[in-house]
């Protein structure tokens, strides 16, 4: 059953609280009554905090993206950070800092900082010279979705190769991999750096990668085009949210009387009861097995090495 709107929840809650002198409010959003203004502020602030209480199932979202790469030619000059006479810079001009470049004369772990007008600017000076050098530009940094709050572990997959990605790498592991000291094998490594999702090694193929994350959104808009929440706060009277109505009502009562300085022992007890119930109903229990761990038949995902098979 669909959850009630913020207007209906506030109306039903305040009906039995005796805090509004003129009866049930006709609106919540835009209402100038100080009690309604305070209730809205409280439910938005505490609802956002509640969204971080756990990884609610309704906030789980899948993100699928590809790994763009481009192969062009250009003139590389030793000691210079400029690649000239580029055959093309298509795909590189909008977000050049997301790409690394590999090719003859290009240093290890080299990002580009600008592209356009037939040239590309490197973050490091070239180590050798050459004309019509074949260069591969691979995107390794990806901005997270706009509603990204936190990742869900063990959901990162290379769907093109049907392998789980390895990670998240620690800063020490990331620098070790990027040093070029060791070949990383065919599996994609990932980490988070500077607010970006980073993969390694730079790919020369268009892979389909995905992971699941917890969205920071918990409010659903009126007549949503998706069942997923799309807001961080109530902004329209007909907005709903991912939490059960009983929990939101208990939350309003607790926080309202708390800021007014009243004894909230009973309200707190009701709120924790509703919160525990919401958590219990949010996900099912795992299936219990008599064996300590599922056995792999012949070869499983957890016992295939990256390389050196049979050695």
C-alpha positions, 0 to 999 in steps of 0.5 A: 500500500502506498504511503500517505502524503506529507499533508495527510500525515501532518493532518492526522498527527496534529489532530490528536496533539492539540497544537494547532488552534484552527484545526487541521492545516489545509497545506503544509508547504508554504503554510505560515503558521509557526507550528506547521513551519516547525513541524516541516523543518523537523520532519525534513531534518530528522527524515534525512537523518533517518535515511542514514540510519541504515541501508534502506532497501528503497534507497538501493540503486544500480548504476551502469556505465561504460568505459569510453576510450579513443585511439588517435595519433599525434606528435609527441615531443620529449620534455614537452607536455603538449601533444600536437598534430592530433588526428582528433580530440573528439570525446576528450574536450568536455572532461579531459581530466577524466582520461589517461593516455598511453603510448610511446613516449608517454609517462606511466600513469599520465592524465591529460589536462586539456584537449582541443584545437588539434592539441592535447596537454599532458599532466607530465612531460613526454619522455621520448619524441615521435610523429604520428604516434598511436595514442590511447585515451582511456577514461578512468575517473567517473563522477558518481550519480547525483544522488550517490551517498555511499556504496554497497559492498560486493556489488561492483561488476564488470558485466562485459567480462562477467567478473566481479571487480576487485576493491575498493583499493586502499590509497597504498594499493592504488599507488602500487597498482598505478606505479606500473610495478606489476601487471594487474591481470584482466580484472578491473580494480576500483577505488574512490579518490577525490569524490570520483569512482576510479578504475584501473588499469586504463581500458582499451575496450568499451566495458559495461561496469555497474555497482549498487549504491545507497541514494541520499534521496528518501522523498518521492515526488507527486506521480513519480516516473520511477518508484525510487525516491527523487528528493531529500526533503518534502517540497510539495504537499503531495510528496510521500516518502519511503518510511511507513506513515506510523514511523513518520507520525511517531517521529513528528510527535517525538521531535515536536515535543522534544523541542518544546521541552516536554517529557518525551519518554512515552513518545520516544518509546513509541518512536523506537518501537516503530523504528524497530518494526520498520527495520524488521520489515525492510528486508527478509532474513537470510536463508540458513544452511547446514553447511558452513559455506556453499561449496564451489563446483569444480571452479568457482569465482572465488578460486580463479586466479587473475593469471598463471593458471595451473602454475 
